[in-house]
Amino acid sequence: MTGIDSCFLIDLYWKDSPRHAGALALYESLASGDEQILIYHNVFNEFIHVITDARRFACPFTMREALDIRDGWSHLERVTVVYPDDMSFGRETLWLSQFGLGRNRLNDTAMAACYIQNGASRIITANGADFKLFKGLEVLGY
């Protein structure tokens, strides 16, 4: 199973992103396979927050467009939206302490812990350095 980071969704839908072509190629590869995809619930919130931001984009997505993308992904047969539980919360807490991570690493750490708890062995991200220290989670860049 593979988890995805919000940057992957942003790069996939923001056609002016310098990483758009790589995200699209990886998406097409995933779409042609049969691997289960996990999406941490907050990935959608981060995606919507960024892709609708007029300060970041000359032509941001509307809230309706962003919600339609979220809904489309969440209804795909091979996609499971995952949420933290007691075990992933415990793993997140341990890692924050063990690795001395600060407030800027809270969301990524919670996401990685939840993905591992739900059986993911890989994560798709443009920010590989944020996830390399979490054992058991291979980083797939694009």
N, C-alpha and C positions, 0 to 999 in steps of 0.2 A: 504494500500500500504506500501511496505517496501523498504527502500533505503539500498544500500550496501556501505561499506567503502572499500578502496583499500586493506587493510590488509586481508579482507576476500578472495578476488581473489588471492592474493599472497599465503595465507595459503592453499587455495584450489588446486593450481597448483604446489606449491613447496612441493613435497612429503616428504622431510626431515624435514619439519616444525613440531615442537612439537604440533602445533594446527591443523595439516592436517586432522587427523581423525575427529575432531570436525567439521571442516569446511565442510568436505565431507558429514558427516551425516546431517548437516543442509542443504546443497545443495540438497541432495537426498530428504529431507523432502519438500523443496520448489518446487523441480521439480515434485513431485507427487501431488502438490496442484494446485490451480488456482489463487493464489494471484498475483497481478501486482507488478513487480519489477522495481524500479527506479534506474538508475545509473547516478550519477552526472558526467558530461563529463570529469572532471579532474581526476576522479577515474581511468579511463583508462590510462591517462598520468602517474600517480603515479605508477600504476601497471607495465607498460612497463618500466619505469625508474628503478624500483627496480629489476624486474625479469630478466632483461638483464645485470645486473651489475656483472661483473667478480670479483669485490672486495668483494662482498657479498656471491657469490655462486661459488663453484668449477666448476659446469657445468651450467652456466647461459643459459637461453633461448636465442635463436637468435632473432633478431628484427622481422624477418618474422614469427616465432612461436608466439611471443607476439602479433603481429598485427593480426594474424589469430584468436587468442583467443578473442581479442577485437571485431573483425568483427563478430565472432560467437555469442557473447553475444548481440551485438547491433542489430542483425537480428532476435533474438528470438521474437516470437509473444507477449509474456507477459512482455517483457522488453521495457522500455521507457528510452531513454537517455535524461536527463534534463539539461538545461542551465540556468544561472542566468538571471533574468529580473529586472526591476526597483524595484518591490516589494521585491524580495529576497535580492537585493543589499541593500535596505533600512533597512531590518531586520538585515542583517549582520552588517551594520554600527552601528545600535542601540546596538546590542549585544556586539560588540567589545568595545564600550564605556561603556555600562551599567555594564558589567562584568569585565571591566579593562583588557581585553585580549591583549596579545602582539603578536609579529610577528609570533611566532611559532603556533599560533592558527588561523591564517588567513584562510587557506584552509579548516580546519574542520568547522569553523564557516560559511564560504560561502556555504559549502556543506549542512550543517544542515539547513540553511536558505532556500536554494533552495529546499531541500526535503520537508520541511514543506509547502512552497509555492505551491508545486505541489501535495500536498495531502498525503504525507507519514506520518504515525503515528509511524513507527518503523525504526530503523537502525540496521543493522548487522555489528558488529565491535568487534575486540579484544581489543579495546581501549575505553572501556565504560566510563571511567572517563572523557574523552574528550568531551562527548556528554550529560552527565547527567544534566548539568545545563540548557539545552535548553528545556523549557517546551513544551510539546506536542510531544516529540520524545522519545518513549520507546527504551531502549537499549537492543538488543538481542546479547548475547555473544554466544560463541561456544567452 
